[in-house]
Amino acid sequence: MTTTAPARPASTEIDVVPAPDVRPRTRLQLLRKVAVAVSGVALILAGIVMMVLPGPGVVAILAGLGLLGTEFPAARRVSERVNGYVRAVWHKVRPPKKARPDA
């Protein structure tokens, strides 16, 4: 003998799940995001130009990535990865100073 679950009563109402509290972006938030995007890209482009012209090209590129990382998670991940590579190269080029024994 097999048993089955009792039949559910037919519901005429549709179960409505409330939507999460999502507020539309205000104009100020959107303006900030656009301003950060434009200035971050401008810094990166200036850094690329400074790679062939005199100037701190790598610093400008890292600053642009850091600025973009304040608003865009993908840029933050790229910035962290690039910073790790730059630090590793820096430590290979300039190893940390050894501590002098006190005389």
C-alpha positions as CSV (number, residue, x, y, z in Angstrom):
1,M,0.0,0.0,0.0
2,T,1.4,3.3,-1.0
3,T,0.5,6.6,0.6
4,T,0.6,10.0,-1.0
5,A,0.5,13.4,0.4
6,P,-2.9,15.0,0.7
7,A,-3.8,17.2,-2.2
8,R,-3.3,20.9,-1.7
9,P,-6.3,23.1,-1.8
10,A,-6.4,25.1,-5.0
11,S,-5.5,28.7,-4.3
12,T,-6.9,31.5,-6.3
13,E,-4.4,34.0,-4.9
14,I,-1.0,34.3,-6.4
15,D,1.8,34.2,-3.9
16,V,3.7,37.5,-4.2
17,V,7.2,37.7,-2.9
18,P,8.1,41.2,-2.0
19,A,11.0,42.6,-4.0
20,P,14.1,43.6,-2.1
21,D,14.4,47.2,-1.2
22,V,16.2,48.5,-4.3
23,R,16.3,52.3,-4.6
24,P,16.9,53.8,-8.0
25,R,20.2,55.7,-8.2
26,T,19.9,59.3,-7.5
27,R,21.3,61.8,-10.0
28,L,24.2,62.6,-7.7
29,Q,25.3,59.0,-7.4
30,L,25.1,58.6,-11.1
31,L,27.1,61.8,-11.6
32,R,29.7,60.7,-9.2
33,K,30.1,57.3,-10.9
34,V,30.5,59.1,-14.3
35,A,33.0,61.5,-12.9
36,V,35.1,58.7,-11.3
37,A,35.0,56.7,-14.6
38,V,36.1,59.7,-16.7
39,S,38.8,60.8,-14.4
40,G,40.1,57.3,-13.8
41,V,40.3,56.6,-17.5
42,A,42.0,59.9,-18.1
43,L,44.6,59.1,-15.4
44,I,45.3,55.7,-17.0
45,L,45.6,57.2,-20.5
46,A,48.0,59.9,-19.1
47,G,50.0,57.2,-17.5
48,I,50.3,55.3,-20.7
49,V,51.5,58.5,-22.4
50,M,54.0,59.1,-19.6
51,M,55.5,55.6,-20.2
52,V,57.2,57.1,-23.3
53,L,57.3,60.7,-22.2
54,P,59.0,61.9,-19.0
55,G,56.8,61.4,-16.0
56,P,55.6,58.9,-13.4
57,G,53.7,56.6,-15.8
58,V,53.3,53.6,-13.6
59,V,52.2,55.7,-10.6
60,A,49.5,57.4,-12.8
61,I,48.2,54.1,-14.1
62,L,48.0,52.7,-10.5
63,A,46.3,55.9,-9.3
64,G,43.8,55.6,-12.2
65,L,43.1,52.0,-11.3
66,G,42.7,52.8,-7.7
67,L,40.3,55.6,-8.5
68,L,38.2,53.4,-10.7
69,G,38.3,50.8,-7.9
70,T,36.3,53.1,-5.6
71,E,33.2,52.6,-7.8
72,F,33.8,49.5,-9.9
73,P,34.5,46.1,-8.3
74,A,36.2,44.7,-11.4
75,A,38.6,47.6,-11.4
76,R,39.3,47.0,-7.7
77,R,40.3,43.4,-8.5
78,V,42.5,44.4,-11.4
79,S,44.1,47.1,-9.2
80,E,44.9,44.6,-6.4
81,R,46.4,42.2,-8.8
82,V,48.5,44.8,-10.6
83,N,49.7,46.2,-7.3
84,G,50.8,42.7,-6.3
85,Y,52.8,42.3,-9.5
86,V,54.4,45.8,-9.1
87,R,55.4,45.1,-5.5
88,A,56.9,41.8,-6.4
89,V,59.0,43.4,-9.2
90,W,60.0,46.2,-6.9
91,H,61.2,43.8,-4.3
92,K,63.3,42.0,-6.9
93,V,64.8,45.2,-8.2
94,R,65.4,46.7,-4.7
95,P,65.5,43.9,-2.1
96,P,64.8,45.0,1.5
97,K,67.8,46.4,3.4
98,K,69.4,44.0,5.8
99,A,69.4,45.0,9.4
100,R,72.9,46.0,10.6
101,P,74.0,44.3,13.7
102,D,74.6,46.8,16.5
103,A,78.2,47.3,17.2
